[in-house]
Amino acid sequence: MMRTPDGHGRLELSKFHHPAAVAGPHNAPVNTLGIGRIMFAVDDIDAVVARLQARGAELVGEIVQYGNSHRLCYMRGPEGVLVALAQPLVSG
């Protein structure tokens, strides 16, 4: 169980030991139905992407900017789970 940095939420990460996990479609697209992805807000998307790539994650597509609101990307972890990253942009 992980607590979010603000202390208001928790996230449970689990792995099935029994029964054995059943493999789903490997490298499914980001719009596949089901809970195959999770999104995190980050302060520095470039640093987080670099850190995840050093640990075996792959960038899916590229980092994009959504208007003047966010920079966004998808990463695929070693087990095929998609992780979305969102960096809010500060208007100034």
PDB file of N, CA, C and O in Angstrom:
ATOM      1  N   MET A   1       0.856  -1.174   0.000  1.00  0.00           N
ATOM      2  CA  MET A   1       0.000   0.000   0.000  1.00  0.00           C
ATOM      3  C   MET A   1       0.901   1.236   0.000  1.00  0.00           C
ATOM      4  O   MET A   1       1.822   1.349   0.808  1.00  0.00           O
ATOM      5  N   MET A   2       0.620   2.148  -0.912  1.00  0.00           N
ATOM      6  CA  MET A   2       1.387   3.390  -0.994  1.00  0.00           C
ATOM      7  C   MET A   2       0.463   4.558  -0.677  1.00  0.00           C
ATOM      8  O   MET A   2      -0.699   4.564  -1.081  1.00  0.00           O
ATOM      9  N   ARG A   3       0.971   5.527   0.031  1.00  0.00           N
ATOM     10  CA  ARG A   3       0.211   6.741   0.327  1.00  0.00           C
ATOM     11  C   ARG A   3       0.647   7.814  -0.662  1.00  0.00           C
ATOM     12  O   ARG A   3       1.835   7.938  -0.963  1.00  0.00           O
ATOM     13  N   THR A   4      -0.304   8.587  -1.166  1.00  0.00           N
ATOM     14  CA  THR A   4       0.030   9.666  -2.091  1.00  0.00           C
ATOM     15  C   THR A   4       0.803  10.753  -1.341  1.00  0.00           C
ATOM     16  O   THR A   4       0.657  10.887  -0.126  1.00  0.00           O
ATOM     17  N   PRO A   5       1.622  11.530  -2.055  1.00  0.00           N
ATOM     18  CA  PRO A   5       2.438  12.547  -1.383  1.00  0.00           C
ATOM     19  C   PRO A   5       1.641  13.545  -0.552  1.00  0.00           C
ATOM     20  O   PRO A   5       2.149  14.062   0.443  1.00  0.00           O
ATOM     21  N   ASP A   6       0.397  13.824  -0.945  1.00  0.00           N
ATOM     22  CA  ASP A   6      -0.400  14.779  -0.180  1.00  0.00           C
ATOM     23  C   ASP A   6      -1.020  14.156   1.067  1.00  0.00           C
ATOM     24  O   ASP A   6      -1.612  14.860   1.885  1.00  0.00           O
ATOM     25  N   GLY A   7      -0.885  12.831   1.216  1.00  0.00           N
ATOM     26  CA  GLY A   7      -1.404  12.152   2.398  1.00  0.00           C
ATOM     27  C   GLY A   7      -2.897  11.875   2.378  1.00  0.00           C
ATOM     28  O   GLY A   7      -3.435  11.350   3.353  1.00  0.00           O
ATOM     29  N   HIS A   8      -3.592  12.221   1.272  1.00  0.00           N
ATOM     30  CA  HIS A   8      -5.045  12.056   1.216  1.00  0.00           C
ATOM     31  C   HIS A   8      -5.510  10.811   0.484  1.00  0.00           C
ATOM     32  O   HIS A   8      -6.699  10.495   0.509  1.00  0.00           O
ATOM     33  N   GLY A   9      -4.611  10.102  -0.162  1.00  0.00           N
ATOM     34  CA  GLY A   9      -5.023   8.923  -0.917  1.00  0.00           C
ATOM     35  C   GLY A   9      -4.039   7.788  -0.726  1.00  0.00           C
ATOM     36  O   GLY A   9      -2.917   7.977  -0.258  1.00  0.00           O
ATOM     37  N   ARG A  10      -4.495   6.595  -1.106  1.00  0.00           N
ATOM     38  CA  ARG A  10      -3.636   5.424  -1.046  1.00  0.00           C
ATOM     39  C   ARG A  10      -3.796   4.633  -2.329  1.00  0.00           C
ATOM     40  O   ARG A  10      -4.847   4.677  -2.968  1.00  0.00           O
ATOM     41  N   LEU A  11      -2.759   3.915  -2.703  1.00  0.00           N
ATOM     42  CA  LEU A  11      -2.751   3.109  -3.899  1.00  0.00           C
ATOM     43  C   LEU A  11      -2.212   1.742  -3.531  1.00  0.00           C
ATOM     44  O   LEU A  11      -1.121   1.621  -2.975  1.00  0.00           O
ATOM     45  N   GLU A  12      -2.980   0.720  -3.843  1.00  0.00           N
ATOM     46  CA  GLU A  12      -2.543  -0.639  -3.547  1.00  0.00           C
ATOM     47  C   GLU A  12      -1.996  -1.282  -4.803  1.00  0.00           C
ATOM     48  O   GLU A  12      -2.663  -1.309  -5.838  1.00  0.00           O
ATOM     49  N   LEU A  13      -0.795  -1.795  -4.713  1.00  0.00           N
ATOM     50  CA  LEU A  13      -0.189  -2.555  -5.795  1.00  0.00           C
ATOM     51  C   LEU A  13      -0.173  -4.013  -5.358  1.00  0.00           C
ATOM     52  O   LEU A  13       0.248  -4.328  -4.245  1.00  0.00           O
ATOM     53  N   SER A  14      -0.627  -4.890  -6.222  1.00  0.00           N
ATOM     54  CA  SER A  14      -0.687  -6.296  -5.836  1.00  0.00           C
ATOM     55  C   SER A  14      -0.214  -7.182  -6.969  1.00  0.00           C
ATOM     56  O   SER A  14      -0.197  -6.787  -8.135  1.00  0.00           O
ATOM     57  N   LYS A  15       0.169  -8.391  -6.596  1.00  0.00           N
ATOM     58  CA  LYS A  15       0.602  -9.394  -7.563  1.00  0.00           C
ATOM     59  C   LYS A  15      -0.012 -10.718  -7.137  1.00  0.00           C
ATOM     60  O   LYS A  15       0.073 -11.102  -5.971  1.00  0.00           O
ATOM     61  N   PHE A  16      -0.634 -11.416  -8.088  1.00  0.00           N
ATOM     62  CA  PHE A  16      -1.232 -12.712  -7.792  1.00  0.00           C
ATOM     63  C   PHE A  16      -0.157 -13.793  -7.742  1.00  0.00           C
ATOM     64  O   PHE A  16       0.646 -13.932  -8.664  1.00  0.00           O
ATOM     65  N   HIS A  17      -0.155 -14.559  -6.644  1.00  0.00           N
ATOM     66  CA  HIS A  17       0.727 -15.712  -6.540  1.00  0.00           C
ATOM     67  C   HIS A  17      -0.061 -16.992  -6.786  1.00  0.00           C
ATOM     68  O   HIS A  17       0.468 -17.976  -7.301  1.00  0.00           O
ATOM     69  N   HIS A  18      -1.344 -16.959  -6.406  1.00  0.00           N
ATOM     70  CA  HIS A  18      -2.229 -18.116  -6.616  1.00  0.00           C
ATOM     71  C   HIS A  18      -3.657 -17.609  -6.734  1.00  0.00           C
ATOM     72  O   HIS A  18      -4.094 -16.880  -5.843  1.00  0.00           O
ATOM     73  N   PRO A  19      -4.385 -17.932  -7.737  1.00  0.00           N
ATOM     74  CA  PRO A  19      -3.968 -18.723  -8.893  1.00  0.00           C
ATOM     75  C   PRO A  19      -2.974 -17.941  -9.747  1.00  0.00           C
ATOM     76  O   PRO A  19      -2.843 -16.723  -9.627  1.00  0.00           O
ATOM     77  N   ALA A  20      -2.293 -18.662 -10.593  1.00  0.00           N
ATOM     78  CA  ALA A  20      -1.294 -18.042 -11.462  1.00  0.00           C
ATOM     79  C   ALA A  20      -1.951 -16.985 -12.342  1.00  0.00           C
ATOM     80  O   ALA A  20      -3.089 -17.140 -12.784  1.00  0.00           O
ATOM     81  N   ALA A  21      -1.214 -15.917 -12.585  1.00  0.00           N
ATOM     82  CA  ALA A  21      -1.725 -14.848 -13.438  1.00  0.00           C
ATOM     83  C   ALA A  21      -1.891 -15.352 -14.867  1.00  0.00           C
ATOM     84  O   ALA A  21      -1.118 -16.182 -15.343  1.00  0.00           O
ATOM     85  N   VAL A  22      -2.912 -14.836 -15.537  1.00  0.00           N
ATOM     86  CA  VAL A  22      -3.174 -15.187 -16.928  1.00  0.00           C
ATOM     87  C   VAL A  22      -2.749 -14.000 -17.783  1.00  0.00           C
ATOM     88  O   VAL A  22      -3.192 -12.872 -17.566  1.00  0.00           O
ATOM     89  N   ALA A  23      -1.899 -14.267 -18.741  1.00  0.00           N
ATOM     90  CA  ALA A  23      -1.397 -13.185 -19.587  1.00  0.00           C
ATOM     91  C   ALA A  23      -2.490 -12.667 -20.498  1.00  0.00           C
ATOM     92  O   ALA A  23      -3.235 -13.438 -21.102  1.00  0.00           O
ATOM     93  N   GLY A  24      -2.574 -11.354 -20.587  1.00  0.00           N
ATOM     94  CA  GLY A  24      -3.498 -10.713 -21.515  1.00  0.00           C
ATOM     95  C   GLY A  24      -2.741 -10.356 -22.777  1.00  0.00           C
ATOM     96  O   GLY A  24      -1.603 -10.784 -22.969  1.00  0.00           O
ATOM     97  N   PRO A  25      -3.365  -9.580 -23.627  1.00  0.00           N
ATOM     98  CA  PRO A  25      -2.673  -9.193 -24.862  1.00  0.00           C
ATOM     99  C   PRO A  25      -1.453  -8.328 -24.538  1.00  0.00           C
ATOM    100  O   PRO A  25      -1.564  -7.308 -23.858  1.00  0.00           O
ATOM    101  N   HIS A  26      -0.300  -8.747 -25.029  1.00  0.00           N
ATOM    102  CA  HIS A  26       0.933  -8.005 -24.778  1.00  0.00           C
ATOM    103  C   HIS A  26       0.956  -6.762 -25.662  1.00  0.00           C
ATOM    104  O   HIS A  26       0.604  -6.818 -26.840  1.00  0.00           O
ATOM    105  N   ASN A  27       1.370  -5.651 -25.082  1.00  0.00           N
ATOM    106  CA  ASN A  27       1.451  -4.373 -25.795  1.00  0.00           C
ATOM    107  C   ASN A  27       0.103  -3.920 -26.348  1.00  0.00           C
ATOM    108  O   ASN A  27       0.020  -3.425 -27.472  1.00  0.00           O
ATOM    109  N   ALA A  28      -0.943  -4.092 -25.556  1.00  0.00           N
ATOM    110  CA  ALA A  28      -2.274  -3.627 -25.956  1.00  0.00           C
ATOM    111  C   ALA A  28      -2.240  -2.104 -26.135  1.00  0.00           C
ATOM    112  O   ALA A  28      -1.473  -1.425 -25.453  1.00  0.00           O
ATOM    113  N   PRO A  29      -3.053  -1.565 -27.034  1.00  0.00           N
ATOM    114  CA  PRO A  29      -3.069  -0.113 -27.224  1.00  0.00           C
ATOM    115  C   PRO A  29      -3.605   0.601 -25.983  1.00  0.00           C
ATOM    116  O   PRO A  29      -4.277  -0.004 -25.148  1.00  0.00           O
ATOM    117  N   VAL A  30      -3.297   1.901 -25.872  1.00  0.00           N
ATOM    118  CA  VAL A  30      -3.665   2.663 -24.673  1.00  0.00           C
ATOM    119  C   VAL A  30      -5.164   2.781 -24.473  1.00  0.00           C
ATOM    120  O   VAL A  30      -5.600   3.073 -23.360  1.00  0.00           O
ATOM    121  N   ASN A  31      -5.981   2.563 -25.517  1.00  0.00           N
ATOM    122  CA  ASN A  31      -7.434   2.689 -25.370  1.00  0.00           C
ATOM    123  C   ASN A  31      -8.127   1.338 -25.179  1.00  0.00           C
ATOM    124  O   ASN A  31      -9.341   1.249 -25.360  1.00  0.00           O
ATOM    125  N   THR A  32      -7.383   0.282 -24.817  1.00  0.00           N
ATOM    126  CA  THR A  32      -7.973  -1.022 -24.546  1.00  0.00           C
ATOM    127  C   THR A  32      -8.852  -0.943 -23.307  1.00  0.00           C
ATOM    128  O   THR A  32      -8.473  -0.312 -22.319  1.00  0.00           O
ATOM    129  N   LEU A  33     -10.028  -1.577 -23.346  1.00  0.00           N
ATOM    130  CA  LEU A  33     -10.917  -1.577 -22.191  1.00  0.00           C
ATOM    131  C   LEU A  33     -10.293  -2.321 -21.020  1.00  0.00           C
ATOM    132  O   LEU A  33      -9.507  -3.250 -21.207  1.00  0.00           O
ATOM    133  N   GLY A  34     -10.650  -1.908 -19.823  1.00  0.00           N
ATOM    134  CA  GLY A  34     -10.156  -2.556 -18.609  1.00  0.00           C
ATOM    135  C   GLY A  34      -9.201  -1.643 -17.866  1.00  0.00           C
ATOM    136  O   GLY A  34      -8.916  -0.526 -18.295  1.00  0.00           O
ATOM    137  N   ILE A  35      -8.718  -2.141 -16.750  1.00  0.00           N
ATOM    138  CA  ILE A  35      -7.803  -1.345 -15.929  1.00  0.00           C
ATOM    139  C   ILE A  35      -6.389  -1.787 -16.259  1.00  0.00           C
ATOM    140  O   ILE A  35      -5.771  -2.544 -15.510  1.00  0.00           O
ATOM    141  N   GLY A  36      -5.895  -1.320 -17.362  1.00  0.00           N
ATOM    142  CA  GLY A  36      -4.548  -1.665 -17.788  1.00  0.00           C
ATOM    143  C   GLY A  36      -3.603  -0.497 -17.713  1.00  0.00           C
ATOM    144  O   GLY A  36      -2.480  -0.558 -18.214  1.00  0.00           O
ATOM    145  N   ARG A  37      -4.059   0.573 -17.085  1.00  0.00           N
ATOM    146  CA  ARG A  37      -3.228   1.768 -17.012  1.00  0.00           C
ATOM    147  C   ARG A  37      -3.579   2.577 -15.765  1.00  0.00           C
ATOM    148  O   ARG A  37      -4.658   2.434 -15.190  1.00  0.00           O
ATOM    149  N   ILE A  38      -2.651   3.418 -15.371  1.00  0.00           N
ATOM    150  CA  ILE A  38      -2.830   4.303 -14.224  1.00  0.00           C
ATOM    151  C   ILE A  38      -2.107   5.603 -14.556  1.00  0.00           C
ATOM    152  O   ILE A  38      -1.100   5.585 -15.264  1.00  0.00           O
ATOM    153  N   MET A  39      -2.610   6.734 -14.052  1.00  0.00           N
ATOM    154  CA  MET A  39      -1.989   8.021 -14.345  1.00  0.00           C
ATOM    155  C   MET A  39      -1.488   8.668 -13.061  1.00  0.00           C
ATOM    156  O   MET A  39      -2.126   8.596 -12.011  1.00  0.00           O
ATOM    157  N   PHE A  40      -0.316   9.307 -13.180  1.00  0.00           N
ATOM    158  CA  PHE A  40       0.276  10.030 -12.067  1.00  0.00           C
ATOM    159  C   PHE A  40       0.567  11.458 -12.491  1.00  0.00           C
ATOM    160  O   PHE A  40       1.018  11.693 -13.612  1.00  0.00           O
ATOM    161  N   ALA A  41       0.317  12.403 -11.617  1.00  0.00           N
ATOM    162  CA  ALA A  41       0.739  13.783 -11.823  1.00  0.00           C
ATOM    163  C   ALA A  41       2.190  13.871 -11.367  1.00  0.00           C
ATOM    164  O   ALA A  41       2.543  13.375 -10.297  1.00  0.00           O
ATOM    165  N   VAL A  42       3.030  14.504 -12.183  1.00  0.00           N
ATOM    166  CA  VAL A  42       4.452  14.642 -11.863  1.00  0.00           C
ATOM    167  C   VAL A  42       4.866  16.093 -12.018  1.00  0.00           C
ATOM    168  O   VAL A  42       4.233  16.857 -12.747  1.00  0.00           O
ATOM    169  N   ASP A  43       5.941  16.468 -11.323  1.00  0.00           N
ATOM    170  CA  ASP A  43       6.441  17.838 -11.408  1.00  0.00           C
ATOM    171  C   ASP A  43       7.373  18.041 -12.601  1.00  0.00           C
ATOM    172  O   ASP A  43       7.411  19.127 -13.179  1.00  0.00           O
ATOM    173  N   ASP A  44       8.134  16.990 -12.977  1.00  0.00           N
ATOM    174  CA  ASP A  44       9.110  17.093 -14.063  1.00  0.00           C
ATOM    175  C   ASP A  44       9.020  15.830 -14.913  1.00  0.00           C
ATOM    176  O   ASP A  44       9.674  14.830 -14.618  1.00  0.00           O
ATOM    177  N   ILE A  45       8.213  15.874 -15.964  1.00  0.00           N
ATOM    178  CA  ILE A  45       7.942  14.684 -16.769  1.00  0.00           C
ATOM    179  C   ILE A  45       9.209  14.149 -17.440  1.00  0.00           C
ATOM    180  O   ILE A  45       9.368  12.936 -17.577  1.00  0.00           O
ATOM    181  N   ASP A  46      10.107  15.037 -17.856  1.00  0.00           N
ATOM    182  CA  ASP A  46      11.334  14.589 -18.515  1.00  0.00           C
ATOM    183  C   ASP A  46      12.199  13.764 -17.557  1.00  0.00           C
ATOM    184  O   ASP A  46      12.745  12.732 -17.949  1.00  0.00           O
ATOM    185  N   ALA A  47      12.323  14.208 -16.321  1.00  0.00           N
ATOM    186  CA  ALA A  47      13.120  13.487 -15.326  1.00  0.00           C
ATOM    187  C   ALA A  47      12.486  12.143 -14.988  1.00  0.00           C
ATOM    188  O   ALA A  47      13.194  11.146 -14.845  1.00  0.00           O
ATOM    189  N   VAL A  48      11.168  12.105 -14.858  1.00  0.00           N
ATOM    190  CA  VAL A  48      10.478  10.852 -14.532  1.00  0.00           C
ATOM    191  C   VAL A  48      10.608   9.857 -15.686  1.00  0.00           C
ATOM    192  O   VAL A  48      10.853   8.673 -15.454  1.00  0.00           O
ATOM    193  N   VAL A  49      10.447  10.321 -16.919  1.00  0.00           N
ATOM    194  CA  VAL A  49      10.590   9.446 -18.082  1.00  0.00           C
ATOM    195  C   VAL A  49      12.002   8.858 -18.108  1.00  0.00           C
ATOM    196  O   VAL A  49      12.163   7.656 -18.315  1.00  0.00           O
ATOM    197  N   ALA A  50      13.010   9.678 -17.905  1.00  0.00           N
ATOM    198  CA  ALA A  50      14.394   9.200 -17.916  1.00  0.00           C
ATOM    199  C   ALA A  50      14.616   8.161 -16.824  1.00  0.00           C
ATOM    200  O   ALA A  50      15.264   7.141 -17.058  1.00  0.00           O
ATOM    201  N   ARG A  51      14.083   8.414 -15.640  1.00  0.00           N
ATOM    202  CA  ARG A  51      14.244   7.479 -14.519  1.00  0.00           C
ATOM    203  C   ARG A  51      13.557   6.147 -14.810  1.00  0.00           C
ATOM    204  O   ARG A  51      14.108   5.089 -14.509  1.00  0.00           O
ATOM    205  N   LEU A  52      12.346   6.191 -15.399  1.00  0.00           N
ATOM    206  CA  LEU A  52      11.630   4.961 -15.722  1.00  0.00           C
ATOM    207  C   LEU A  52      12.303   4.199 -16.862  1.00  0.00           C
ATOM    208  O   LEU A  52      12.366   2.970 -16.827  1.00  0.00           O
ATOM    209  N   GLN A  53      12.806   4.911 -17.867  1.00  0.00           N
ATOM    210  CA  GLN A  53      13.495   4.248 -18.968  1.00  0.00           C
ATOM    211  C   GLN A  53      14.753   3.533 -18.469  1.00  0.00           C
ATOM    212  O   GLN A  53      15.093   2.460 -18.967  1.00  0.00           O
ATOM    213  N   ALA A  54      15.437   4.115 -17.501  1.00  0.00           N
ATOM    214  CA  ALA A  54      16.631   3.476 -16.935  1.00  0.00           C
ATOM    215  C   ALA A  54      16.288   2.171 -16.220  1.00  0.00           C
ATOM    216  O   ALA A  54      17.157   1.328 -15.997  1.00  0.00           O
ATOM    217  N   ARG A  55      15.003   2.012 -15.861  1.00  0.00           N
ATOM    218  CA  ARG A  55      14.560   0.801 -15.167  1.00  0.00           C
ATOM    219  C   ARG A  55      13.776  -0.140 -16.091  1.00  0.00           C
ATOM    220  O   ARG A  55      13.125  -1.072 -15.619  1.00  0.00           O
ATOM    221  N   GLY A  56      13.837   0.101 -17.397  1.00  0.00           N
ATOM    222  CA  GLY A  56      13.244  -0.832 -18.346  1.00  0.00           C
ATOM    223  C   GLY A  56      11.899  -0.441 -18.922  1.00  0.00           C
ATOM    224  O   GLY A  56      11.365  -1.177 -19.751  1.00  0.00           O
ATOM    225  N   ALA A  57      11.327   0.687 -18.519  1.00  0.00           N
ATOM    226  CA  ALA A  57      10.051   1.130 -19.088  1.00  0.00           C
ATOM    227  C   ALA A  57      10.296   1.718 -20.476  1.00  0.00           C
ATOM    228  O   ALA A  57      11.379   2.225 -20.771  1.00  0.00           O
ATOM    229  N   GLU A  58       9.273   1.641 -21.317  1.00  0.00           N
ATOM    230  CA  GLU A  58       9.382   2.166 -22.677  1.00  0.00           C
ATOM    231  C   GLU A  58       8.375   3.288 -22.881  1.00  0.00           C
ATOM    232  O   GLU A  58       7.218   3.183 -22.472  1.00  0.00           O
ATOM    233  N   LEU A  59       8.823   4.355 -23.512  1.00  0.00           N
ATOM    234  CA  LEU A  59       7.941   5.457 -23.859  1.00  0.00           C
ATOM    235  C   LEU A  59       7.061   5.011 -25.013  1.00  0.00           C
ATOM    236  O   LEU A  59       7.568   4.517 -26.020  1.00  0.00           O
ATOM    237  N   VAL A  60       5.745   5.178 -24.883  1.00  0.00           N
ATOM    238  CA  VAL A  60       4.793   4.836 -25.946  1.00  0.00           C
ATOM    239  C   VAL A  60       4.484   6.134 -26.683  1.00  0.00           C
ATOM    240  O   VAL A  60       3.840   7.027 -26.132  1.00  0.00           O
ATOM    241  N   GLY A  61       4.935   6.237 -27.902  1.00  0.00           N
ATOM    242  CA  GLY A  61       4.752   7.485 -28.640  1.00  0.00           C
ATOM    243  C   GLY A  61       5.754   8.513 -28.166  1.00  0.00           C
ATOM    244  O   GLY A  61       6.953   8.241 -28.105  1.00  0.00           O
ATOM    245  N   GLU A  62       5.265   9.693 -27.831  1.00  0.00           N
ATOM    246  CA  GLU A  62       6.146  10.779 -27.405  1.00  0.00           C
ATOM    247  C   GLU A  62       5.466  11.601 -26.326  1.00  0.00           C
ATOM    248  O   GLU A  62       4.272  11.443 -26.072  1.00  0.00           O
ATOM    249  N   ILE A  63       6.222  12.468 -25.700  1.00  0.00           N
ATOM    250  CA  ILE A  63       5.661  13.411 -24.742  1.00  0.00           C
ATOM    251  C   ILE A  63       4.980  14.505 -25.552  1.00  0.00           C
ATOM    252  O   ILE A  63       5.590  15.095 -26.443  1.00  0.00           O
ATOM    253  N   VAL A  64       3.718  14.775 -25.241  1.00  0.00           N
ATOM    254  CA  VAL A  64       2.965  15.787 -25.982  1.00  0.00           C
ATOM    255  C   VAL A  64       2.480  16.873 -25.029  1.00  0.00           C
ATOM    256  O   VAL A  64       2.385  16.664 -23.819  1.00  0.00           O
ATOM    257  N   GLN A  65       2.181  18.015 -25.589  1.00  0.00           N
ATOM    258  CA  GLN A  65       1.620  19.111 -24.797  1.00  0.00           C
ATOM    259  C   GLN A  65       0.156  19.251 -25.142  1.00  0.00           C
ATOM    260  O   GLN A  65      -0.208  19.359 -26.313  1.00  0.00           O
ATOM    261  N   TYR A  66      -0.692  19.250 -24.114  1.00  0.00           N
ATOM    262  CA  TYR A  66      -2.128  19.401 -24.275  1.00  0.00           C
ATOM    263  C   TYR A  66      -2.474  20.856 -23.994  1.00  0.00           C
ATOM    264  O   TYR A  66      -2.652  21.257 -22.844  1.00  0.00           O
ATOM    265  N   GLY A  67      -2.567  21.632 -25.056  1.00  0.00           N
ATOM    266  CA  GLY A  67      -2.868  23.055 -24.911  1.00  0.00           C
ATOM    267  C   GLY A  67      -1.868  23.726 -23.997  1.00  0.00           C
ATOM    268  O   GLY A  67      -0.669  23.455 -24.066  1.00  0.00           O
ATOM    269  N   ASN A  68      -2.363  24.605 -23.140  1.00  0.00           N
ATOM    270  CA  ASN A  68      -1.531  25.273 -22.138  1.00  0.00           C
ATOM    271  C   ASN A  68      -1.735  24.652 -20.769  1.00  0.00           C
ATOM    272  O   ASN A  68      -1.431  25.267 -19.747  1.00  0.00           O
ATOM    273  N   SER A  69      -2.253  23.424 -20.752  1.00  0.00           N
ATOM    274  CA  SER A  69      -2.642  22.787 -19.501  1.00  0.00           C
ATOM    275  C   SER A  69      -1.620  21.786 -18.961  1.00  0.00           C
ATOM    276  O   SER A  69      -1.188  21.896 -17.813  1.00  0.00           O
ATOM    277  N   HIS A  70      -1.232  20.804 -19.795  1.00  0.00           N
ATOM    278  CA  HIS A  70      -0.392  19.704 -19.321  1.00  0.00           C
ATOM    279  C   HIS A  70       0.568  19.224 -20.406  1.00  0.00           C
ATOM    280  O   HIS A  70       0.326  19.415 -21.597  1.00  0.00           O
ATOM    281  N   ARG A  71       1.656  18.601 -19.976  1.00  0.00           N
ATOM    282  CA  ARG A  71       2.479  17.750 -20.829  1.00  0.00           C
ATOM    283  C   ARG A  71       2.134  16.329 -20.422  1.00  0.00           C
ATOM    284  O   ARG A  71       2.054  16.023 -19.232  1.00  0.00           O
ATOM    285  N   LEU A  72       1.929  15.457 -21.407  1.00  0.00           N
ATOM    286  CA  LEU A  72       1.432  14.102 -21.137  1.00  0.00           C
ATOM    287  C   LEU A  72       2.235  13.073 -21.915  1.00  0.00           C
ATOM    288  O   LEU A  72       2.793  13.367 -22.972  1.00  0.00           O
ATOM    289  N   CYS A  73       2.286  11.845 -21.366  1.00  0.00           N
ATOM    290  CA  CYS A  73       2.858  10.716 -22.105  1.00  0.00           C
ATOM    291  C   CYS A  73       2.379   9.415 -21.477  1.00  0.00           C
ATOM    292  O   CYS A  73       1.840   9.390 -20.370  1.00  0.00           O
ATOM    293  N   TYR A  74       2.595   8.335 -22.222  1.00  0.00           N
ATOM    294  CA  TYR A  74       2.351   6.982 -21.726  1.00  0.00           C
ATOM    295  C   TYR A  74       3.676   6.238 -21.689  1.00  0.00           C
ATOM    296  O   TYR A  74       4.506   6.374 -22.588  1.00  0.00           O
ATOM    297  N   MET A  75       3.860   5.454 -20.640  1.00  0.00           N
ATOM    298  CA  MET A  75       5.012   4.567 -20.514  1.00  0.00           C
ATOM    299  C   MET A  75       4.465   3.156 -20.349  1.00  0.00           C
ATOM    300  O   MET A  75       3.410   2.959 -19.747  1.00  0.00           O
ATOM    301  N   ARG A  76       5.190   2.170 -20.889  1.00  0.00           N
ATOM    302  CA  ARG A  76       4.802   0.776 -20.702  1.00  0.00           C
ATOM    303  C   ARG A  76       5.856   0.122 -19.830  1.00  0.00           C
ATOM    304  O   ARG A  76       7.042   0.115 -20.158  1.00  0.00           O
ATOM    305  N   GLY A  77       5.397  -0.435 -18.698  1.00  0.00           N
ATOM    306  CA  GLY A  77       6.305  -1.098 -17.780  1.00  0.00           C
ATOM    307  C   GLY A  77       6.633  -2.508 -18.223  1.00  0.00           C
ATOM    308  O   GLY A  77       6.082  -2.998 -19.208  1.00  0.00           O
ATOM    309  N   PRO A  78       7.537  -3.169 -17.495  1.00  0.00           N
ATOM    310  CA  PRO A  78       7.978  -4.512 -17.874  1.00  0.00           C
ATOM    311  C   PRO A  78       6.845  -5.539 -17.964  1.00  0.00           C
ATOM    312  O   PRO A  78       6.943  -6.485 -18.747  1.00  0.00           O
ATOM    313  N   GLU A  79       5.794  -5.377 -17.196  1.00  0.00           N
ATOM    314  CA  GLU A  79       4.675  -6.321 -17.225  1.00  0.00           C
ATOM    315  C   GLU A  79       3.606  -5.910 -18.232  1.00  0.00           C
ATOM    316  O   GLU A  79       2.563  -6.557 -18.326  1.00  0.00           O
ATOM    317  N   GLY A  80       3.856  -4.835 -18.988  1.00  0.00           N
ATOM    318  CA  GLY A  80       2.921  -4.389 -20.006  1.00  0.00           C
ATOM    319  C   GLY A  80       1.895  -3.388 -19.518  1.00  0.00           C
ATOM    320  O   GLY A  80       1.079  -2.911 -20.307  1.00  0.00           O
ATOM    321  N   VAL A  81       1.916  -3.056 -18.221  1.00  0.00           N
ATOM    322  CA  VAL A  81       0.956  -2.088 -17.688  1.00  0.00           C
ATOM    323  C   VAL A  81       1.330  -0.696 -18.183  1.00  0.00           C
ATOM    324  O   VAL A  81       2.496  -0.304 -18.160  1.00  0.00           O
ATOM    325  N   LEU A  82       0.322   0.039 -18.630  1.00  0.00           N
ATOM    326  CA  LEU A  82       0.547   1.405 -19.090  1.00  0.00           C
ATOM    327  C   LEU A  82       0.483   2.378 -17.922  1.00  0.00           C
ATOM    328  O   LEU A  82      -0.423   2.312 -17.092  1.00  0.00           O
ATOM    329  N   VAL A  83       1.443   3.267 -17.872  1.00  0.00           N
ATOM    330  CA  VAL A  83       1.482   4.319 -16.872  1.00  0.00           C
ATOM    331  C   VAL A  83       1.431   5.633 -17.626  1.00  0.00           C
ATOM    332  O   VAL A  83       2.288   5.911 -18.465  1.00  0.00           O
ATOM    333  N   ALA A  84       0.432   6.433 -17.328  1.00  0.00           N
ATOM    334  CA  ALA A  84       0.327   7.762 -17.936  1.00  0.00           C
ATOM    335  C   ALA A  84       0.929   8.771 -16.961  1.00  0.00           C
ATOM    336  O   ALA A  84       0.742   8.675 -15.748  1.00  0.00           O
ATOM    337  N   LEU A  85       1.644   9.725 -17.509  1.00  0.00           N
ATOM    338  CA  LEU A  85       2.241  10.795 -16.703  1.00  0.00           C
ATOM    339  C   LEU A  85       1.688  12.119 -17.179  1.00  0.00           C
ATOM    340  O   LEU A  85       1.556  12.347 -18.381  1.00  0.00           O
ATOM    341  N   ALA A  86       1.366  12.986 -16.249  1.00  0.00           N
ATOM    342  CA  ALA A  86       0.830  14.300 -16.567  1.00  0.00           C
ATOM    343  C   ALA A  86       1.557  15.355 -15.752  1.00  0.00           C
ATOM    344  O   ALA A  86       1.548  15.318 -14.522  1.00  0.00           O
ATOM    345  N   GLN A  87       2.183  16.290 -16.440  1.00  0.00           N
ATOM    346  CA  GLN A  87       2.861  17.405 -15.778  1.00  0.00           C
ATOM    347  C   GLN A  87       2.037  18.660 -15.996  1.00  0.00           C
ATOM    348  O   GLN A  87       1.951  19.154 -17.120  1.00  0.00           O
ATOM    349  N   PRO A  88       1.423  19.188 -14.932  1.00  0.00           N
ATOM    350  CA  PRO A  88       0.674  20.450 -15.092  1.00  0.00           C
ATOM    351  C   PRO A  88       1.625  21.572 -15.497  1.00  0.00           C
ATOM    352  O   PRO A  88       2.740  21.668 -14.985  1.00  0.00           O
ATOM    353  N   LEU A  89       1.177  22.413 -16.416  1.00  0.00           N
ATOM    354  CA  LEU A  89       1.981  23.567 -16.823  1.00  0.00           C
ATOM    355  C   LEU A  89       1.568  24.760 -15.986  1.00  0.00           C
ATOM    356  O   LEU A  89       0.385  24.984 -15.731  1.00  0.00           O
ATOM    357  N   VAL A  90       2.549  25.506 -15.571  1.00  0.00           N
ATOM    358  CA  VAL A  90       2.296  26.691 -14.755  1.00  0.00           C
ATOM    359  C   VAL A  90       2.214  27.889 -15.678  1.00  0.00           C
ATOM    360  O   VAL A  90       3.160  28.187 -16.406  1.00  0.00           O
ATOM    361  N   SER A  91       1.083  28.578 -15.648  1.00  0.00           N
ATOM    362  CA  SER A  91       0.937  29.800 -16.438  1.00  0.00           C
ATOM    363  C   SER A  91       1.583  30.941 -15.676  1.00  0.00           C
ATOM    364  O   SER A  91       1.456  31.040 -14.455  1.00  0.00           O
ATOM    365  N   GLY A  92       2.271  31.793 -16.400  1.00  0.00           N
ATOM    366  CA  GLY A  92       2.887  32.844 -15.645  1.00  0.00           C
ATOM    367  C   GLY A  92       3.057  34.061 -16.402  1.00  0.00           C
ATOM    368  O   GLY A  92       3.574  35.047 -15.878  1.00  0.00           O
TER     369      GLY A  92
END
